[in-house]
Amino acid sequence: PLVEMNNMHKRFGGVHAVNGVSIDLYPGEVVGILGHNGAGKTVLMKALSGAIPCDAGEIRINGKKARIESPRDARKYGIETIYQTLALADNLNAPANLFLGREIMTRYGTLDDRAMESEARTVISRLNPNFRNITDAVKNMSGGQRQSVAIARAIYFNAKILIMDEPTAALGPHETAMVSELIKQLKKEGIGIFLISHDLHDVFDLSDRVSVIKNGRLIGTRRTRDVTKDEVLGMIIMGKLPAT
């Protein structure tokens, strides 16, 4: 597996937010992470992204034990998170957002805008060939285009593992379809994706496996093709595995 999270635990005071969860992810695979608000899925993924340290458990990346104590550590292992808010600077264009904090400089110590635009066009066209207006301010772009910028930023810096938090929330049908195509493209490139979502349709359309978490515990992981939406709803609501 690209990622193995084994027997993960996290407490906040008396609340056991993540309680002995084990989960894995393979190259070119999408694993949907499902559960109610407060189920523990976001805390688990924040442990992988370095945003929250876990109290116990082991993370392995490509079979080797990984020490992830900060987002910088996570990036070293090729882990990037695409948050629901996208964390983009609205007043900057796509190249400036792509290289924010990691700008390309000329030999004179000034920003190399031309190089950044050229690199941005290359990586964005790989994801979304119809995206042309990359020099517009991000605030003037559509939701799907903004997702393209956020994903391009992750893969440009060699992400092999993506955590996507509600990537289609607040998007219309056309924009949702665009993000679905982006995810399919990333799968072809061998990138593994953890997809946190409340949208069962999204998860069933895009994921290879689904993992359901309830009250901090992993209820189970199933191949998407082997379960129905009703069975997954039963796992989310009742915490019961479908009959085999």
Beta strands, then each sheet from edge to edge (+ up, - down):
strand 1: 3-12
strand 2: 15-25
strand 3: 30-34
strand 4: 56-61
strand 5: 64-66
strand 6: 79-82
strand 7: 161-165
strand 8: 192-196
strand 9: 209-214
strand 10: 217-223
sheet 1: 2+ 1- 4+ 5-
sheet 2: 6+ 7+ 8+ 3+ 9+ 10-
end
